[in-house]
Each structure stands twice: as structure tokens, then as C-alpha cells.
Amino acid sequence: MNTRTFPNKQCFTLSRMPDIFNGVKAVLLSLTMLFAMTGTAQALQRGDSLPPELAAKLALDPEKITMVDFFASWCVSCRIELPEVDHLSKELKGESVEFVGIQVDEDVEVGEKFLKEIALSFRVIDDQSQEVIGVFEPIGMPALYYIQHNKVLGIRFGAIPQIGEVIKQDLTQLGALK
């Protein structure tokens, strides 16, 4: 027998330990495989190139640094940051930088209503099919990607206070602004 009985208690003897360790190893292996299959390893990272079909769809100017901004109507931080990003896009018009929004609402009507509400002045691509965001796979929203020559130069995720100033600093570091 693998257990000893004490008054009101049962304890495992050392002979059961290999079975316990094998069970823990099996669970850890299963979790590792699950995380590997989620595709997060395929998300675009700094230094990665865009797949050619995505580059064609986005039609980015290779001579400019493009700030690609993923957003959705349900994202509270997006609603806060987008007016500041839009203001910055107007301020930097004529510089060697462009802004492109990727609106990822799955419901067309909700997305259209949100776009009318915020009235962005930069180009916005509707990604209702989730094709574009599916390639980038950002870990949070809003998600900002700096791209030039179809290569990811930098990334910012989540709510960032004074995002306009942060973007200016990033663009200065990347050589788009002096």
C-alpha cells in the first residue's frame, strides 16, 4: 500500500512521488504546447518585415515612417488617445511621417458610427475581417507600430499618458523629426 493511515489523516509515502512528478510534468508540457499553438510567437516584433501581401494592402510610403495605430470603439484608452494622435498627425503634415489607423471593430455599423464620431483626419483602414490585426497580433490596445520600408521599427502598447509627446520623441529617435 502506498499510504499510511494515521488518525483522521492520510499521508503519501515517498514511493508515490514519481507519479506526482510525472503528473506535474505532463501538465507543464500541455501548457507549453497550448501557449506555443496560440500563435503569439508569430506576432510582428521590432525588426520584422511585413508579409508582402499585407504590405501591398497597407500601401505605405516606403520613404516615410508610418505610425500604424490599431483601435476599436470598445477601447476606452483608444477613445482618449485618438484625438491627440489626430492632432499630432495634422501638426506633422508635410514631415517625413504619415499616420494610418486600423479600425478593428467587427460590427460594421459600430465601426462606422465610431469613425464619424471621432472624425480622424488621417487614413483609416477598416479591418472588420481581422486580417491585418491577425498578422500584427498586438498584445494590447491601443497598439502603435512605427514602420518604414515595410519593416517594424518600434512598437507601443496600451494607454500612454501624453501620447503625442511620446510619439514625437519616438519619431525624433527614429530620424523622422529633427
VEXKERO-747328 format. One line per 5 residues: number of its first residue (from 1); their letters; for each residue x negated, y, z negated of N, C-alpha, C. Coordinates in nm, 4 decimals. Atoms other than C-alpha are relative to their C-alpha. Example, Ala and Ser with C-alpha at 12.3 -4.5 7.8 and 13.67 -1.06 7.14 Angstrom:
BEGIN
1> AS> -0.0890,-0.1190,0.0000,-1.2300,-0.4500,-0.7800,-0.0900,0.1200,0.0000 ~ 0.0820,-0.1190,0.0060,-1.3670,-0.1060,-0.7140,0.0770,0.1090,-0.0730 $
END
This chain:
BEGIN
1> MNTRT> -0.0848,-0.1178,0.0000,0.0000,0.0000,0.0000,-0.0893,0.1242,0.0000 ~ 0.0804,-0.1204,-0.0137,-0.1262,0.3493,0.0844,0.0307,0.1068,-0.1032 ~ -0.0310,-0.1005,0.1017,0.0275,0.5357,-0.2062,-0.0024,-0.0650,-0.1375 ~ -0.0109,0.0433,0.1389,0.0100,0.5102,-0.5797,0.1183,0.0708,-0.0606 ~ -0.1163,-0.0601,0.0625,0.3156,0.5715,-0.7870,-0.0352,0.0434,-0.1413 $
6> FPNKQ> 0.0147,-0.0574,0.1327,0.2932,0.7982,-1.0862,0.1390,0.0412,-0.0438 ~ -0.1347,-0.0414,0.0426,0.5858,0.9036,-1.2976,0.0459,0.1239,0.0781 ~ -0.0632,-0.1073,-0.0775,0.8025,1.1233,-1.0693,-0.0869,0.0583,0.1112 ~ 0.0858,-0.0549,-0.1053,0.5178,1.1740,-0.8157,-0.0557,-0.1117,0.0846 ~ 0.0723,0.0911,-0.0880,0.3631,1.0023,-0.5160,-0.1194,0.0755,0.0549 $
11> CFTLS> 0.1206,-0.0630,-0.0515,0.0085,1.0793,-0.4025,-0.0556,-0.0865,0.1111 ~ 0.0647,0.0732,-0.1071,-0.1665,0.9827,-0.0813,-0.1388,-0.0417,-0.0450 ~ 0.1379,0.0421,0.0264,-0.4825,0.7808,-0.1167,-0.0848,0.0443,0.1173 ~ 0.0906,-0.0426,-0.1051,-0.7876,0.8620,0.0933,0.0155,-0.0825,0.1269 ~ -0.0159,0.0826,-0.1194,-0.7031,0.5770,0.3291,0.1012,0.0599,0.0984 $
16> RMPDI> -0.0986,-0.0649,-0.0882,-0.4170,0.7928,0.4737,-0.0572,0.1242,0.0668 ~ 0.0550,-0.1245,-0.0529,-0.6443,1.0919,0.5505,-0.0268,-0.0055,0.1506 ~ 0.0207,0.0006,-0.1461,-0.7480,0.9790,0.9045,0.1305,0.0170,0.0769 ~ -0.1289,-0.0160,-0.0677,-0.3794,0.9544,1.0009,0.0458,0.1455,-0.0026 ~ -0.0389,-0.1411,0.0132,-0.3163,1.3065,0.8730,-0.0834,0.0850,0.0947 $
21> FNGVK> 0.0872,-0.0768,-0.0887,-0.6192,1.4471,1.0591,0.0344,-0.0239,0.1463 ~ -0.0387,0.0286,-0.1382,-0.5145,1.2716,1.3806,0.1284,0.0742,0.0366 ~ -0.1235,-0.0747,-0.0242,-0.1690,1.4283,1.3481,-0.0264,0.1480,0.0185 ~ 0.0350,-0.1423,-0.0109,-0.3181,1.7751,1.2942,-0.0698,0.0250,0.1333 ~ 0.0698,-0.0159,-0.1280,-0.5492,1.7283,1.5945,0.0984,-0.0047,0.1161 $
26> AVLLS> -0.0994,0.0106,-0.1069,-0.2524,1.6243,1.8102,0.0820,0.1287,0.0113 ~ -0.0769,-0.1247,-0.0005,-0.0564,1.9346,1.7086,-0.0849,0.1135,0.0576 ~ 0.0882,-0.1051,-0.0507,-0.3547,2.1639,1.7749,-0.0237,-0.0146,0.1503 ~ 0.0182,0.0233,-0.1424,-0.4153,2.0060,2.1150,0.1259,0.0411,0.0770 ~ -0.1258,-0.0371,-0.0653,-0.0470,2.0501,2.2049,0.0157,0.1510,0.0080 $
31> LTMLF> -0.0096,-0.1463,0.0004,-0.0545,2.4171,2.1032,-0.0984,0.0621,0.0986 ~ 0.0998,-0.0510,-0.0937,-0.3725,2.4772,2.3009,0.0483,-0.0154,0.1435 ~ -0.0506,0.0226,-0.1352,-0.2167,2.3246,2.6114,0.1179,0.0913,0.0304 ~ -0.1144,-0.0879,-0.0189,0.1011,2.5264,2.5632,-0.0459,0.1415,0.0328 ~ 0.0507,-0.1350,-0.0262,-0.0921,2.8541,2.5445,-0.0707,0.0065,0.1346 $
36> AMTGT> 0.0692,0.0023,-0.1283,-0.3013,2.7554,2.8459,0.0984,0.0030,0.1160 ~ -0.0982,0.0058,-0.1076,0.0128,2.6920,3.0527,0.0854,0.1253,0.0099 ~ -0.0833,-0.1194,-0.0051,0.1732,3.0286,2.9705,-0.0467,0.0968,0.1066 ~ 0.0464,-0.0860,-0.1076,-0.0417,3.1965,3.2345,-0.0688,0.1254,-0.0471 ~ 0.0624,-0.1226,0.0458,-0.1872,3.4665,3.0117,-0.1438,0.0107,0.0455 $
41> AQALQ> 0.1375,-0.0029,-0.0488,-0.5316,3.3684,3.1344,-0.0056,0.0570,0.1415 ~ -0.0037,-0.0501,-0.1357,-0.4203,3.4783,3.4831,0.0322,0.1482,0.0070 ~ -0.0337,-0.1416,0.0009,-0.3242,3.8309,3.3783,-0.1182,0.0812,0.0520 ~ 0.1070,-0.0845,-0.0518,-0.5186,4.1038,3.5549,-0.0706,0.0705,-0.1154 ~ 0.0850,-0.0613,0.1014,-0.8048,4.2312,3.3439,-0.0902,0.1037,0.0666 $
46> RGDSL> 0.0971,-0.0977,-0.0502,-1.0574,4.5114,3.3795,-0.1056,-0.0743,0.0827 ~ 0.0970,0.0621,-0.0893,-1.2861,4.4250,3.6719,0.0614,-0.0922,0.1033 ~ -0.0675,0.0893,-0.0956,-1.0315,4.2029,3.8503,0.0459,0.0777,0.1232 ~ -0.0535,-0.0570,-0.1244,-0.9263,4.2682,4.2086,0.1452,-0.0415,0.0162 ~ -0.1397,0.0327,-0.0274,-0.5631,4.2819,4.3119,0.0058,-0.1029,0.1120 $
51> PPELA> -0.0194,0.0915,-0.1129,-0.4448,3.9934,4.5290,0.0363,0.0821,0.1248 ~ -0.0238,-0.0795,-0.1221,-0.4319,4.1154,4.8940,0.1469,0.0321,0.0268 ~ -0.1423,-0.0264,-0.0268,-0.0513,4.0773,4.9251,0.0567,0.1047,-0.0955 ~ -0.0447,-0.1012,0.0958,0.0012,4.2851,4.6094,-0.0587,0.1363,0.0365 ~ 0.0639,-0.1254,-0.0415,-0.2471,4.5483,4.7262,0.0764,0.0620,0.1169 $
56> AKLAL> -0.0773,-0.0498,-0.1143,-0.0514,4.5763,5.0518,0.1344,0.0563,-0.0447 ~ -0.1311,-0.0451,0.0484,0.2788,4.6088,4.8659,-0.0101,0.1341,-0.0729 ~ 0.0156,-0.1244,0.0770,0.1489,4.8838,4.6356,-0.0488,0.1159,0.0864 ~ 0.0488,-0.1016,-0.0941,-0.0188,5.0721,4.9264,-0.0709,0.1152,-0.0714 ~ 0.0745,-0.0997,0.0752,-0.2655,5.2528,4.7002,-0.1088,0.0626,0.0867 $
61> DPEKI> 0.1071,-0.0699,-0.0716,-0.5052,5.5126,4.8392,-0.1328,-0.0449,-0.0597 ~ 0.1245,0.0530,0.0557,-0.8483,5.3472,4.8024,-0.0985,0.1083,-0.0435 ~ 0.0931,-0.1084,0.0346,-1.0244,5.6842,4.7784,0.0382,0.0706,-0.1294 ~ -0.0459,-0.0624,0.1242,-0.8220,5.7884,4.4738,0.0074,-0.1044,-0.1106 ~ -0.0290,0.0861,0.1138,-0.7987,5.6438,4.1270,0.1495,0.0094,-0.0228 $
66> TMVDF> -0.1454,0.0039,0.0182,-0.4385,5.5367,4.0868,0.0313,-0.0474,-0.1404 ~ -0.0483,0.0413,0.1308,-0.2760,5.5241,3.7459,0.1357,-0.0659,0.0232 ~ -0.1228,0.0767,-0.0173,-0.0128,5.2496,3.7693,0.0637,-0.0152,-0.1374 ~ -0.0702,-0.0047,0.1284,0.2461,5.2853,3.4918,0.1222,-0.0921,0.0049 ~ -0.1142,0.0914,0.0102,0.4778,4.9924,3.4101,0.0951,0.0523,-0.1073 $
71> FASWC> -0.0973,-0.0486,0.0974,0.8002,5.0985,3.2381,0.1364,-0.0629,0.0246 ~ -0.1375,0.0497,-0.0089,1.1612,4.9997,3.1714,0.0900,0.0878,-0.0865 ~ -0.0955,-0.0821,0.0749,1.4753,5.1688,3.0410,0.0103,-0.0415,-0.1464 ~ -0.0136,0.0522,0.1366,1.4791,4.9477,2.7279,-0.1217,0.0297,-0.0867 ~ 0.1251,-0.0266,0.0721,1.1256,5.0517,2.6297,0.0041,0.1404,-0.0599 $
76> VSCRI> -0.0103,-0.1287,0.0690,1.1537,5.3280,2.3696,-0.1262,0.0832,0.0210 ~ 0.1265,-0.0722,-0.0200,0.7850,5.4204,2.3997,-0.0113,0.0541,0.1424 ~ 0.0014,-0.0460,-0.1394,0.8242,5.4453,2.7777,0.0811,0.1286,0.0134 ~ -0.0871,-0.1182,-0.0062,1.1080,5.6934,2.7343,-0.0686,0.1227,-0.0593 ~ 0.0712,-0.1102,0.0646,0.8862,5.9053,2.5087,-0.1173,0.0459,0.0861 $
81> ELPEV> 0.1230,-0.0332,-0.0720,0.5712,5.8893,2.7240,0.0217,0.0467,0.1435 ~ -0.0168,-0.0311,-0.1419,0.7118,5.9163,3.0768,0.0087,0.1495,0.0323 ~ -0.0003,-0.1435,-0.0317,0.7920,6.2909,3.0632,-0.1405,0.0613,-0.0070 ~ 0.1368,-0.0508,0.0117,0.4341,6.3586,2.9510,-0.0866,-0.0469,0.1178 ~ 0.0732,0.0529,-0.1153,0.2913,6.1333,3.2244,0.0435,0.0744,0.1265 $
86> DHLSK> -0.0506,-0.0726,-0.1160,0.5149,6.3057,3.4809,-0.0569,0.1412,0.0046 ~ 0.0571,-0.1350,0.0076,0.3983,6.6492,3.3644,-0.1469,-0.0029,0.0436 ~ 0.1407,0.0137,-0.0353,0.0371,6.5340,3.3966,-0.0164,-0.0267,0.1498 ~ 0.0097,0.0277,-0.1441,0.0993,6.3986,3.7475,0.0163,0.1281,0.0812 ~ -0.0184,-0.1292,-0.0681,0.2214,6.7455,3.8522,-0.1231,0.0875,-0.0191 $
91> ELKGE> 0.1184,-0.0804,0.0322,-0.0743,6.9138,3.6801,-0.1214,-0.0430,0.0826 ~ 0.1177,0.0531,-0.0692,-0.3256,6.6891,3.8570,0.0207,-0.0185,0.1507 ~ -0.0265,0.0112,-0.1439,-0.1657,6.7080,4.2028,-0.1144,0.0684,0.0757 ~ 0.1110,-0.0561,-0.0765,-0.4430,6.7656,4.4550,-0.1354,-0.0505,-0.0462 ~ 0.1247,0.0602,0.0490,-0.7073,6.5916,4.2445,-0.0178,-0.1364,0.0651 $
96> SVEFV> 0.0265,0.1323,-0.0586,-0.8594,6.2554,4.3355,0.0652,-0.1111,-0.0826 ~ -0.0762,0.0959,0.0795,-0.5936,6.0735,4.1337,0.1453,0.0006,0.0474 ~ -0.1428,0.0076,-0.0305,-0.2432,5.9508,4.2071,0.0686,-0.0836,-0.1073 ~ -0.0806,0.0716,0.0991,0.0356,5.8145,3.9879,0.1047,-0.0821,0.0731 ~ -0.1030,0.0875,-0.0549,0.2585,5.5193,4.0719,0.0689,-0.0680,-0.1179 $
101> GIQVD> -0.0779,0.0668,0.1036,0.5368,5.3929,3.8482,0.0525,-0.1334,0.0501 ~ -0.0587,0.1296,-0.0313,0.6535,5.0330,3.8401,0.1160,-0.0193,-0.0977 ~ -0.1212,0.0094,0.0811,1.0122,5.0197,3.7124,0.0443,-0.1459,-0.0011 ~ -0.0198,0.1452,0.0081,1.0786,4.6664,3.5844,0.1366,-0.0440,-0.0538 ~ -0.1339,0.0407,0.0427,1.4463,4.6709,3.4819,0.0552,-0.1031,0.0977 $
106> EDVEV> -0.0557,0.1052,-0.0850,1.6112,4.3534,3.6131,0.1377,0.0371,0.0535 ~ -0.1327,-0.0436,-0.0421,1.9554,4.5164,3.6361,-0.0163,0.1253,0.0867 ~ 0.0185,-0.1093,-0.0951,1.9588,4.7420,3.9450,0.0678,0.1281,-0.0476 ~ -0.0744,-0.1192,0.0430,2.2259,4.9787,3.8116,-0.0652,0.0669,-0.1199 ~ 0.0666,-0.0559,0.1186,2.0496,5.0232,3.4768,-0.1280,0.0713,0.0415 $
111> GEKFL> 0.1244,-0.0595,-0.0479,1.7206,5.0912,3.6555,0.0231,0.1295,0.0746 ~ -0.0316,-0.1207,-0.0768,1.8741,5.3425,3.8959,0.0467,0.1129,-0.0907 ~ -0.0488,-0.1018,0.0944,2.0530,5.5241,3.6147,-0.1165,0.0597,-0.0794 ~ 0.1164,-0.0463,0.0766,1.7306,5.5449,3.4141,-0.0891,0.0907,0.0858 ~ 0.0837,-0.0818,-0.0880,1.5345,5.6800,3.7124,0.0632,0.1372,0.0257 $
116> KEIAL> -0.0681,-0.1297,-0.0167,1.7995,5.9501,3.7694,-0.0136,0.0844,-0.1255 ~ 0.0081,-0.0688,0.1289,1.7878,6.0376,3.4010,-0.1365,0.0651,-0.0216 ~ 0.1334,-0.0542,0.0280,1.4105,6.0861,3.3858,-0.0581,0.0796,0.1162 ~ 0.0375,-0.0779,-0.1190,1.3661,6.2256,3.7420,-0.1511,0.0181,0.0138 ~ 0.1450,-0.0055,-0.0149,0.9998,6.1401,3.7893,-0.0384,0.0605,0.1345 $
121> SFRVI> 0.0446,-0.0629,-0.1238,0.8054,6.3359,4.0491,-0.1005,-0.0859,0.0754 ~ 0.0944,0.0868,-0.0706,0.5617,6.0554,4.1340,0.0723,-0.1221,0.0557 ~ -0.0581,0.1158,-0.0681,0.6246,5.7493,4.3483,0.0294,-0.1120,-0.1005 ~ -0.0403,0.1102,0.0869,0.8131,5.4665,4.1752,0.0394,-0.1195,0.0870 ~ -0.0327,0.1243,-0.0691,0.8322,5.1064,4.2955,0.0957,-0.0787,-0.0895 $
126> DDQSQ> -0.0967,0.0810,0.0739,1.1370,4.9056,4.1904,-0.0480,-0.1448,0.0005 ~ 0.0482,0.1381,0.0114,1.0214,4.5666,4.0613,0.1049,-0.0877,-0.0676 ~ -0.1106,0.0785,0.0547,1.3600,4.4129,3.9862,-0.0305,-0.1493,0.0080 ~ 0.0327,0.1418,-0.0193,1.2260,4.0794,4.1170,-0.1109,-0.0468,-0.0944 ~ 0.1099,0.0301,0.0939,0.9408,4.0973,3.8599,-0.1247,-0.0540,0.0708 $
131> EVIGV> 0.1136,0.0473,-0.0788,0.6934,4.0198,4.1391,-0.1300,0.0711,-0.0387 ~ 0.1208,-0.0772,0.0310,0.4476,4.2994,4.0566,-0.0426,-0.0234,-0.1451 ~ 0.0347,0.0196,0.1410,0.4633,4.2711,3.6780,-0.0430,-0.1446,-0.0257 ~ 0.0385,0.1393,0.0137,0.4316,3.8946,3.7197,-0.1466,-0.0248,0.0313 ~ 0.1427,0.0119,-0.0316,0.0843,3.9411,3.8685,-0.0833,0.0689,-0.1084 $
136> FEPIG> 0.0766,-0.0751,0.0997,-0.0339,4.2041,3.6198,0.0102,-0.0647,-0.1387 ~ -0.0284,0.0608,0.1295,0.1234,4.0321,3.3146,-0.0510,0.0840,-0.1184 ~ 0.0453,-0.0814,0.1138,0.0731,4.3219,3.0701,0.0466,-0.0597,-0.1323 ~ -0.0329,0.0554,0.1321,0.0745,4.2303,2.7011,0.0926,0.0910,-0.0799 ~ -0.0886,-0.0930,0.0694,0.2873,4.5298,2.6053,0.0505,0.1051,0.0968 $
141> MPALY> -0.0575,-0.1085,-0.0800,0.4905,4.8216,2.7338,0.0009,0.1255,-0.0850 ~ 0.0400,-0.0200,-0.1379,0.4280,5.0820,2.8451,-0.1393,-0.0577,0.0255 ~ 0.1297,0.0540,-0.0402,0.1293,4.9488,3.0371,-0.0553,0.0876,0.1120 ~ 0.0654,-0.0868,-0.0979,-0.1120,5.1736,3.2263,-0.1239,-0.0703,0.0533 ~ 0.1165,0.0584,-0.0654,-0.3663,5.0420,3.4758,-0.0630,0.1056,0.0890 $
146> YIQHN> 0.0740,-0.0884,-0.0889,-0.6347,5.2505,3.6466,-0.0605,-0.0876,0.1095 ~ 0.0416,0.0838,-0.1122,-0.7072,5.1114,3.9936,-0.0642,0.0865,0.1078 ~ 0.0616,-0.0625,-0.1172,-0.9424,5.2097,4.2746,-0.0607,-0.1101,0.0858 ~ 0.0469,0.1030,-0.0936,-1.0375,5.0102,4.5859,0.0576,-0.1369,-0.0389 ~ -0.0730,0.1219,0.0400,-0.7806,4.7536,4.4616,-0.0677,-0.0772,-0.1123 $
151> KVLGI> 0.0687,0.0614,0.1141,-0.9904,4.6852,4.1516,0.0454,0.0696,-0.1288 ~ -0.0440,-0.0547,0.1282,-0.8723,4.7311,3.7905,-0.1214,0.0592,-0.0721 ~ 0.1099,-0.0705,0.0671,-1.0975,4.9918,3.6266,0.0227,0.0127,-0.1498 ~ -0.0325,-0.0165,0.1409,-0.9157,5.0218,3.2942,0.1463,-0.0277,-0.0252 ~ -0.1367,0.0357,0.0392,-0.6008,4.9339,3.1015,0.0316,0.0633,-0.1350 $
156> RFGAI> -0.0525,-0.0483,0.1286,-0.3936,5.0890,2.8216,0.1366,-0.0627,-0.0221 ~ -0.1290,0.0601,0.0337,-0.1036,4.9118,2.6460,0.0636,0.0701,-0.1192 ~ -0.0751,-0.0444,0.1170,0.1679,5.0287,2.4101,0.0112,0.1504,-0.0132 ~ -0.0228,-0.1413,0.0280,0.2708,5.3596,2.2636,-0.1309,0.0666,-0.0403 ~ 0.1238,-0.0731,0.0284,-0.0152,5.6092,2.2613,0.0367,0.1461,-0.0211 $
161> PQIGE> -0.0276,-0.1422,0.0237,0.0248,5.9490,2.0955,-0.0833,0.0876,0.0940 ~ 0.0651,-0.0955,-0.0904,-0.0655,6.2399,2.3263,-0.0592,-0.0713,0.1209 ~ 0.0447,0.0819,-0.1121,-0.0865,6.0057,2.6235,-0.0604,0.0835,0.1126 ~ 0.0550,-0.0864,-0.1052,-0.1525,6.2954,2.8614,-0.1473,0.0285,-0.0212 ~ 0.1407,-0.0277,0.0317,-0.4769,6.3842,2.6860,-0.0847,-0.1262,0.0132 $
166> VIKQD> 0.0723,0.1280,-0.0110,-0.5788,6.0167,2.6692,-0.0252,-0.0329,0.1469 ~ 0.0155,0.0272,-0.1427,-0.5189,5.9756,3.0429,-0.1054,0.0924,0.0599 ~ 0.1017,-0.0939,-0.0494,-0.7235,6.2903,3.1154,-0.1406,-0.0453,-0.0392 ~ 0.1311,0.0487,0.0446,-1.0109,6.1546,2.9072,-0.0419,-0.1233,0.0798 ~ 0.0291,0.1205,-0.0768,-0.9887,5.8178,3.0839,-0.0418,0.0367,0.1421 $
171> LTQLG> 0.0295,-0.0394,-0.1386,-0.9834,5.9823,3.4276,-0.1338,0.0735,0.0105 ~ 0.1302,-0.0682,0.0030,-1.2809,6.2011,3.3341,-0.1121,-0.1040,-0.0093 ~ 0.0991,0.1078,0.0135,-1.4756,5.8920,3.2232,-0.0155,-0.0781,0.1297 ~ 0.0028,0.0767,-0.1237,-1.3855,5.7182,3.5483,-0.0483,0.0831,0.1191 ~ 0.0531,-0.0864,-0.1044,-1.5082,6.0174,3.7506,0.1031,0.0659,0.0886 $
176> ALK> -0.1044,-0.0615,-0.0808,-1.1731,6.1337,3.8865,0.0179,0.1477,-0.0327 ~ -0.0116,-0.1396,0.0433,-1.1809,6.4605,3.6905,-0.1348,0.0483,-0.0494 ~ 0.1266,-0.0578,0.0503,-1.4620,6.6965,3.6007,0.0214,0.0708,-0.1303 $
END
